[in-house]
Amino acid sequence: MMSQLRDGERQLEVIVTWAGDVDWQATGRLREALFDGLEVPGQPGVRLDVRAVTSIGRGGVAVLIGANHRASAAGRRLLIVDSNGPVTAALAALHLLSAFDITQVITGSQA
């Protein structure tokens, strides 16, 4: 699910919320949502909320890597919101945590 965070008329960022399994069936939809969000003009990046994700496979991790590279190349940011769940665990197991911006708490500066 994709939505936009706004402050009056000013768009602050695109928010993608994902729940359930990020398996081979879901990776295409996730990639489309993230890449579409990164192409929205005039916004600094995408906030991906994965707190409701129950599991993530290799394909899902590959989508996150691709989206992170795409965001960096466009001068934008991919911020992952997770509460030490399966996404954080998968990235940690692959020694990729340092490559991503991950937060557990959303502050005003991240909104």
N, C-alpha and C positions, 0 to 999 in steps of 0.2 A: 504494500500500500504506500502510495506517495502523496505527500501533502506539502504545503508551503507555509513556513512560519513568517508572519508579517507583523510589522510595527506600523499600524495605520496603513498608509499606502506603500510603505517601503518594504520590499521583500528581503528578509534576513537570510534565509537558507531553505533548501529543500530537505524535507524529512522523509526518509524511507523507513517504514516499520516492518519488521519481518518476524514471523512466528512459526513454530513447528519445526519440522525437519528441513534442513537444507541439503537435500539429496540430489541425485542426478535428475529427478523430475522437476525440481524447483530451481536449479541453477540458471536455466535460461530466463525464467521470469525475474530472478534476482538481478542478473546481469542487465537485462533490459531496463529495469527500474533504476538501477544505479547509473548506468550510462546515460539514460534519458535525463536523470536528475543533474548530472554533471554538465549537460548541454544547455540547461536553462540559463539564458543570458542574465547578466547583472546580479549574480549571487555568488558568494564566496566558496560554496561547496555543498556537500551533502552530509547530513547527519543520518547515520544508519543505526537504528535502534534494534538490537538483537537480544534484548533481555528476555524475550519470550521464545527464543530458539531453543529447541530441545536436543538437537544434534546437528552436526555439520560434517559433511564428507569432504574428500579431497577436491572434488569439483567445486564445492562451495568455497573452499579456501582459495582455489585458483581464481575464482571470480573476484574475491576480495583483493587478491594481489593485482589482478588486472585493473580493477577500479581504482585502487590506490595509485598505480602507475599513471593511469589516465588523468586522475585528479592532479597529480604532481606536474605532469607535462602541460596541463592547462593552467597552472598557477592557482589551482584550487585545492580544497582540503576535503578529505574523507575522514569524518569523525565517527568512530564506532562507540556506541553506548552499550555497555555490557556490565553485568554484575558478577564478574568472575564465572560466567557460564561456559557452555560448550564452545563458543566461538573463541573466547580468551584461552581456554584450555587447549584447543586445537592449534592456535597460533603459537602458544608457548611450547607445545610439544615439538613444533617444527622450528623453534628458535626464531620466530618472526615477530615477536611482540614489539621489538624496538623499531620495526619498520612501519608501525601503525600508530595513529593517534587514537587511544582508547581511554574512555572515561567511564566512571560509575555514576557520577553526579553531574547534572546539567546546571551550570551557573549562568548568570546573566551575561557574562562575557562569551559564553558558548552559544547563546541563543541568537 
